[in-house]
Structures are given as C-alpha cells and as structure tokens.
Amino acid sequence: MTSPRSRIAAAAATLLTTLAASLLVHQPAAHAAGPAPHYVMTAFTNSSESNMYVYDSANGTNFNLVRSNAYTPPSGLIRDPSVIRHTDGYYYIVYTTGWTGNTIGFARSADYTTWTFLRNVTVGLNGSTGSTWAPEWFKDTDGSVHVVFSASTTGTAGQFRPYRITATDSSLSAWTAPVALGIPANYIDSFIVKDGGTYHNFLKNETTKYIEHATATSLNGPWQFVGTGDWAGWGSGLEGPALVQLPDGRWRIYFDQYGARRYFYADSSNLNTFGAKVELSELSGTARHFTVLRENVGDSTAVPTGRRWVRSVNFPDRYVRHRNNVAYVEPVGTATDRADATFTVVGGLANGNCYSFESVNFPGHYLRHSYMKLVLARNDGSAVFRGDATFCGREGLAGGGSTSFESYNFPGRYLRHFGFEMRLDLRSTDTVFARDASFTMTSPQA
C-alpha cells in the first residue's frame, strides 16, 4: 500500500499523536440511540423471472443493490420471493416456481446473499394444469410459521383463492395440507400481518385490479372487507402488496403498478388509513413483487469514539490490529504493532447509530468484512462497502463491561477472533464464542 520508508514515517507520526491523545481526558462515548433498523428486500426483476436480486436499506425507503442474480433455482422460476429470518438464524425464501403447477420453492441463506436450494413442496391443490402463485411468509404471535399462497385449479386464467399451509417442524421441511382462508374467489397476492388481536389481509382483487383490505380475529376468518375499490386512493393496476412495521410503530405497504413498471409505498399509523403513494424511483423499472424484512441491529450500548485500541477479553495481552490488510488479535509490542492497532472509531458509514473503524496510519481505510473475514480496505464510497464496514454495539456477550459488535448488514453475525484471526460468525450460545466475540475499548498507549 505504501513504501517501507513512508510506513515508518507514518508509524512515527502516529506514535506522537497517540502519545498526545493518551495525556488527554478520555473522550466521551458516542450517543447510543438504541437498535439500528436494517431492511432486507428480495425481488425478481423485469428482466428475469429466474434470478433473484437482494437489496438492503437503512430506512426502508432508499434501497441499495447488494447482489444481482443472488439465487437461481435448479429448475423453474423465482417469482415473488418472500423472505423471513427463522429461529435457527438462517434467512429463508419461499417463491413461485412456475406459471402452472402445484409446487412452491424454498431456499435458505446464512447471510442473505448466498442461497442454497432446499426443496419444492407440493401443496396438493391442483396438477400441472393449475397454478400456485405468490407464496408469502406469515409468523403468528404464537410462534407458528405459515405460508399463504394463491391457487387456481384451472391455470393462469382461473379463479384464484388464498390458502395457507403451516410448518409442522422447526426445520420448515414438513407442512400441513392446505387450508382455505375463506376469501371469495378471484383474489390473489394475500399478505397478512397481525396488529394486536386483529389479522389484516392486503390482497389484489383480480377483477378490479385494486389492492383491498380485509380483517379477521382468526387466521381462518371469517374475513370482513373494510377497504374495497379505490379505498386508499392509490388507483388500480396494482399488485404484490407487502408490509413492514417501522421502528416508530407505523406500517409501510409496498406495491407494484405492474403495467407501468413502477413501484410505490404508502404509510399508515393504524393499518386502516394510509397516506398517498410515494414512488420508489430507484426500483421502478427494475424490481418486481418483493417483500421487505426489518431487523434490529445492536442495542443501546454506546462505544467510545475517537482513537482507540480494541482489546480481546479472553486474551487481554492481544489487540485487534491489521497486518498485510488482514485483521488479527495480536500483542502490540513494536511501534508498528501499536500503530496498526490504533483506529479512529467513528459513526457508522451505513448508519450513524453504529460504528466504523478507520485506520490511523492509513486514513480512508476501514475495517470491513469480506467473505466473512475482517480486512482493512479503502473506502470506495459504495453502499456495499459502507454496510460491510459498519458494526453495531451490543452489551458484551462475555459480560464484565465488555462490548460485542454485530454486523450491520448481516444481523446475527458478530466480530470474533478464531485462531487469532478476526472474522464474522453467526452467533452461537457457547462460552467460547461469547468470549471470542467480546472486547474492551482502551486508549492507545505509546
């Protein structure tokens, strides 16, 4: 990255700076505003029904492409991919496998960018001449996991009705027989959320092409339509409703004006009245029928900002440092070691409620994860880099006043050392992981 001479000069300059810093009063911790929201979106596109795109967002409004062609099933289509995070820590999608047929597809991922096909499930409602479309996840408040889908026994031109199947095991591999929701014929694209004791179903009327709204006190109904026709003022020619709850308690609905290839959202405080539709211009013309998953990252743990060393809890003589652009926990005996272990902790590049680590002796270079290893790299300004270089503070898994760092863009994965090399791993409950993933923040020493 630089010549040995300039590296030595930089290290010397760093020592002078850190010596001065060590004589100052400790810098205050950054304000911790609570968990940082992170939104994952899976979609198929106008250009392809067999490749899934993955996007992420810090606010549920501005989405950045994380990976195009993130998943291609071994056969069939990848229309209408719906995403959840299951209790095992994995992301799962369920999707439409074809224009006709009686199966829906399942795949899973540890990080929502690399997906593995699991299985096609035959729902048993129709044969090859029927159609099974638009499966959507629904997790009930009792912990049960359901897939709600629309089926026609006479193919693409038939009268679709919504049905549900329920997982009968924790691996989401066994399912009940389909149960009709009790919605009249010619409705499709059901998306269900629950607020208090009320189930809300937003779905497309295939006759009028409006998104309508029905409610019930049981998942099995009876359903009462409380919003029909142009009840929300969004117009017709809409499909693919998907909802997510925002951190302030409001709800956001996304929908596709498919004929014009435009995407919109609208917000509501109560699920009964919504504001005007707002176009997602960066997605219009590209994304089709997506769902959005909100996850909370980090907690209210504040991390001291400014120039810091990051000390391992279970190896207190070792600190996080970069060496040949790779991060390790190592002793910091020499001037070069100490310089390489000194980072400026700043507000997160992707979310200011989290944190990023800038190298002091290589300004503009930050710790980021790459293929689950922690490396030092120059900030290229991309949304992907900002996400990879942002980590959210959590109360230390090992306790004792320590701090752990959760990946902002891969929630559930934590920085930890393994064989003294730093990497990003899914959280586990064992003591070794807790200690490997816990650190204390200290002032640099000369």
N, C-alpha and C positions, 0 to 999 in steps of 0.2 A: 504493500500500500504506500509506503514511504521508504526512503533510503535509511540505512542504519544510522547515518550521521543525524539526519533530521529527526529520527525516532529518539535518539539520545537527547537531542536538544529539547524535544517536546516533553520527554520524561523529566528533564531538569526543571523546565518551566512549571510542569505540573507539581513537582515537589515543593517549589516555592509557594505556589498558590495554595496547596493543601496545608502547608505549614501555617500560612496566614489564616486559613479557614479554621484550623484547629485551635487558634487562640481566641476565636470569636465565640460568642454565646451560641449555643445550639439553635439552629434555625427551627421555627415552629413547624409543626406538622401541617400538611395541607388539609383544607376542609374536606371532610368526608360527608357527602350528601346522601349516602345510602346506596343501595344496589344500583348499578347502571343497567338500563334496559338494552337488550340486543335482540334484533329481529332477524330471523332466517326465513327466506322465501324460496319455494321450489315451484318451477313452472315448466311447461312446454312452450314452444315458440311458434310464431307464424311460419318460420322456415323449416321446422322439423317436428314431427309427431313421434319420433323415436329417440330423441335426445333430450335429457332434462338439464335445465340451467338452474344454477343456485346463486342467489343474491343475498346480501345482508344489509342491514341498516341500523343506525343508532337511534332513529326516531320514528320508524315506521312510515316515513314519507319519502325520504331520499334513499334509493336502493342502489347498491354497488354490485356489479357482477363479480362473483367470487370465482366461479368456474363455469364455462360453457361446456356442453357435452359431458356433464359430470356423471351421467349414468345412461347407459344404453342397455335395455333388457336383452336377454339371449334371443328372444323372438317377440314379435308383436310390437305394440305401440307403448308409449309412455305419456299418454294424455292424462290431464287432470291430476298430477301428482299432489297428494296431501301428506303433510309431514307432521310428526309428533316426536317428542322425546319421551322414551319409556323409562320405567323404573330401573331398568338394568343399565342406564346411562347411554344407550345407543339411540340414534335417530332412526326412525322407520318411515318409509313412504308406502302408500297404497295408491294404485293407479289403474286407469282404464287400459286394458290390454289389446282391445280391438274394437272396430266399429260394430262387429257382430260377435256373438259367443256368450258363454256363461261363466267367465272367469274374471277375477281381479288379481293384480300382481302385487307382490311385496318385496321390498329390498330394505337393507339397513346399512348404517354407517356409523363409525366411531367419531367422525369429525365433520359430517355433512358434506364433504367434498368427494370422498372416495366411497363408492357404494358397492354392495355385494348383493346379487340376486338371491332371494330366499326361496320363493315358491310362487306358483299361481294357485289360487284357491277356487275350486268350482263351487259356485253358490247354489247350483241345482235348480234354478228357476226356469231355465229355457235351454234349448240346444243351440246348435250352430246357427240357426235361423233367427234367434232372438238377439237382444242387445243388452249389455250390462255396462253402465256408464257412471262416471263421476263419483267414485267412492270417496268418502270423507271420514276422517277420524272423529270420534267423539268420546272424550273421557268424562264419565259422570262423577258426581261428587262422592259417590260411594266407592270409587276406585275402579269400577268396571270399565272395560275398554270395548268400544263398539266401532263398527264401520257402517256408515249409512250410504246406500247407493241407490241408483235409479235403474229400473229394468223394464224392458218391453219384451213380451213373448213373441212379437211378430216383427222384430227387427227395427231398423232405424226410423221407419215411418210409423211405428206403432204408438200406442198409448203408454207412456212411461208412468211408473208409480215408484215411490220411495219405499225401500225396505232397509232393515238393519240385520246385521249378524253380530254376535257377542263373543269375545275371546273366552275360551274355557280353560286356558292355561297361561302361565306367566310369560311363556316364550312367544306368545301370539301366533302359535302354529296350529291350534285347534279352535274351531268356530262352531257356533250353533247353526241350526238351519235358519234360513231367512224368515223374518217376521215382518209383515206389512205394517207400516206406520199408521195406516188408516187415513192417509191423504187421498183425495179424489184422483182419478186418472188424469193424465196429461200434465203432470208436474215433474220437474227434473231438477237436478243440482241442489238437493237439500243440504243446507249447512246449519247445524244445530249448536247452540250454546245454552248454558244454563245460568240464570241470574236469580239468586235466592232460591225460591221453590218453583220457579217458572222456567219451563223449557221454551226457547224461542227458535223457530224454524224459518230460515230465509231461503226461498226457493223460487225457481223460474216457472211461470205459467207458460207452457208451450203454445197455448192458443193465442194469448195476448202479447207474449214476449216481455211482460213486466216481471220484475222481481217482487214477490209478495211476501207477507209476513203472517205466520200462524203461531199460536201459543198453546201450551198444554201444561197440566200439572203432573203428567206422567209421560215418560218417553213413548209409551204405547198409545197415547192420546186419551180421550178424544181431542183433536186439534180444532181450534177455532181461528178462522182467518180474521185478523184485526187490521190488516193493511192489504187492500186489493187495488187492482188497476194502477193508476199513477199516484198512489197514496203518498209517496215520498217526493214526487216532483222531479224524478230523475229521467223520465221518458221511457220509451220502450226499446226493444232490440238489445236487451241486457241479459247476461247470464253469468254463471260462475261466481255467485256470492261467497265471500269468505270473511270471517270476522276475527278480530283480536281485541283484547282489552288492554287499554293503555295504562301506564302507571298511575295516572290521576283518577282512574276509575271509569273514564269514558270508554265507549266502544267505537271501533272503526270497522266499517264494512268496505271491502274492495269488490269491484265487479268489472266485467268485461263488456264493452259495447262492441261486440264481435264483428258486426257488419262494417263498422268504420275503423276497426282495428285500433281502438282507443281504450285506455284503462283509467279508471276513476276510483276515488274513495270518498266516503262521507262519514261524519262523526255524530255520535249521539251520547247523551248523558243517561238515557233510560231505556234504550232499545226500541222505543215506541215512536219517537220523533227524531228525525235526522236532519242535519244541515244539508246545504246544497252540495252537489257533487263537485269534486276538485280533480282535475286531470293529473295523472302521473305521467307527465310528458316524456320522461326518460324511459318509460316502459311501453308507452303506446307505440304500436307498430312492431313490437318485438315479443313481449310476453303474452301468454295466453293462460287462462284458468289456473291461477296459482292459489296457494294458501300461505299464510304467514304465521310463524311460531315466535312468540315473545318469550325470552328467557331473561332472568335477572342474574347479573354477574357481580361477584364480590358482595361485600356487606358494608357496614358503616365504619369499617376500620380505616383510620387515617394513616398514611405513610409519610414519614418526614421527607420533605423535598430538599433540593439543593444537593451539594456534593456529599456523596455517601459511599460507605462500604457496606456490602451485604454479606453478613456472616452466617455460616452454616450453624444450625442449632446442635446437631449431633457430632459435628467436627469443628469445635469452636476455634481451632487454630487455622481454619480454612475459610476463604472468602471467594465470592463469585468474581471471576476475572476473565478477560478474553485473552486467548493465546492462539495466534495464527487464525484469527477470526472465529474461533470456536470458544464457547463459554465453559468453564470448569469451576469447581471449588478447589482451591489450592492454597498452600501457605504463601504469604506475600513478604518474602524476606528481602528481596532486592528492590532497588529504586524502580526498575522496570516493572516488577511484580505489582508494586504499590500503585504505580500509575495505571497499569492495566486493570486494577481492581477498583478504580475510582470512577464513579458515574454521577452525572447530574440527574437527579430524579425530578421529572417534570410532569405536568398534567398530561394524561394520555393523549397520544396523537389522534386516536379514533374517538375517544370520549374523555372529556376533561374531568370526570369523576373518578377516573382510573389513572394509571401512571405509565410512563415510559422512561427508559434508562439510556441516556446519551453518554457515550464515551467522552471522558475529559481530554484524553490525548489524541482522539480522532473526532473532532467536532463534526456534527452532522451524521455520525454513525450511531446506530441504536441497536440494543439487543432486540432480536426478533426471533420467532420460531420459524424454522424452515424444515419441512419434512419431520417435524416434531423434535428437532434438535434446536438448542438455543445458540444463535450465532450473532456476530457483530456484522452489520451491513449498513451501507449508506442509504439514507432515506431517499427513495426515488420519487416521493410525492404521490404514489398511487394509493388508492383506497385499500388495496390488499396489504401493502406494507404497513399502513397506519394501523390496521387491525392486528396484524401479526406482531407489532411492536407495542401493543397496549395490554397491560395486565392490571387486574383489579385487586385491591387489598382485601384480605379476609383475616379474621382472627386466626392466629397460628394454629394449625391442626395439632401441633405438639403442646400448645398451651404455653404457660410461663411468660406471657407477654410477647411472644414471638408473632411473626406475620407470615402468612402464606399468600401466594399470588396466583390468581385464577386467570387463565387466558380470556381476554375479552371476546375474541371472535370464535373461540371454541369453548364455550362454557362447560364446566365439569372437568376440564383438564387443568392441571396445576404445574407450575415450575417445580422441578425436583432434581436432585442430583442422583445419578446412578453410575456406579463405578467412577465417581467424582466428575463425570461429565453431566452438564446441565441439559435437561430435555423437558418436554411437555408430556405428561401422562394423565390418563383418566384417573380420577380419584379412587382410591381403594380405602378400606376401613382398617387395614393393619397398621400396627405401631411403626413399623419400618418406614412405610410410605409417609406417615404423619411427620416423622422426624426428618426424613429426607426432603420434605416439602415445606419446612419451616425455617425461618431466617430471622435474624435481628439486624436492625439498621444502626450503623455506627458512624461516627465522624471519621474521616480519613486521618491517618497518623503519618507523621513524617518519617 
